[in-house]
Amino acid sequence: MKLPVSRQMITVMIVLALGVFAMSTLQPMVPLYLTSIGVVPETMGLMLSVAMVGMIVGVTSWGWLADKIGVKVPLSIGTFFAGLVVFSFVLTQNVAFIFTIFFFWGLVRSA
């Protein structure tokens, strides 16, 4: 039986693998970074909840967009902006801005 693997399927698998790799390397580092700037564990939990709210908003909006124009554009946009959002963690130590970053992180992760 021949597997139906095309160039597009390989591209999608590579993008998904890169996304998983990027998120899995970030997850152990975020608590270390947040404790180093003085964020208490209760606030970290709240930040992760804000990321989940961002994912709820993102799933509905990205899903609607993917239904209208196809999957490639939301996947590409989400991957690009996920890299920018992850990089923005390094640029701030302001707790209010970190909450905003977590929201957008959840938003683009859902793409």
N, C-alpha and C positions, 0 to 999 in steps of 0.2 A: 504494500500500500504506500503510495507516494504522498508525502506531507505537502499540503498547500502553503508553501512558504514563498512569499514574494519580497521584493525590495522594500515595499511599503511596510510589510509586517516586520521585517528586520529593523527598519528605521524606528518604528513604534516601540519595539522591544528594547532597542538601545536607549531611546529617550526615557522610557520607564525605568530601566536599570540605572541610568544616571540619576534620575530623580530619587529613586530608593537609596542609592549610595549617598547622595547629598544629604538627605534627611536623616539617614542612619548615622552619619558621622556628626551631624549637628546635635542630635538629641542628647548624647552623653555630655556634651560640652556646655549646653545652655544652663543647666543648674550650677555648674562650676563657675561659669561667667557671672551669673546673677548673684551667687553668694559672694563672689569677690568684690562686687560693687555694693554690697550691703542689703540685698533684697532678702527678706525673710521667707521661709518655706510657704507660709500661708499666701503671700502675695504671688509666689510662683504658681501655686495652684489656681489662683484667680487669673493669672496671665494665660495659662493653658486653657482655661474655660473661655477666655476671650478668643483664643485661636479656634476653639470648637464653634463658637458663634460665627466667626468668619467662614469656617467651612460650611456651615448651614447656608449662609448667604451665597457662598461661592457655588455650591452644588446646584442650587436652583438656577442661578444666573448662567453658569457655564453650561449646564445641561440644556437650557433653552437655546443658548447660542449655538451649541453643537448640533441641536436638532435643526436649526435654521440654515446654517452655512457649512456644516460638516465638522468633523473631529480635528482635523489637522491644525486649523487656525487656533482654536482654544488651547490645544495641547502645546503648540509652539509658544503662544503668548504666555501661558501659565508657567512653562519651563523657564523661559527667559526672565520673567518677573520674579520667580521663586529664587533664582540666583541673586538678583538684586536685593531682594528682601533679606535673604540670609546674610549677604555681605553687609547690610545696614546694621546688623547687630553689633558689629565691631565699631561702628562710627558714633555710638552714643552710650552714655551712662545715665541718661535721664529716664527715670522710671515711667513717667507719663508717655514718653515717646516709645519706650519699649512695649507698652500696652498696645500702641498703634501698630508697631511692627508685628506683634503677635496676631492682631486682627488681620492684617494684610497677608501674613504668612499662612494663616488658615484659608484665606480667600484664594490665594494662588495655588495652594496645595491641592485644593479640590478640583483644579482644572486638569 
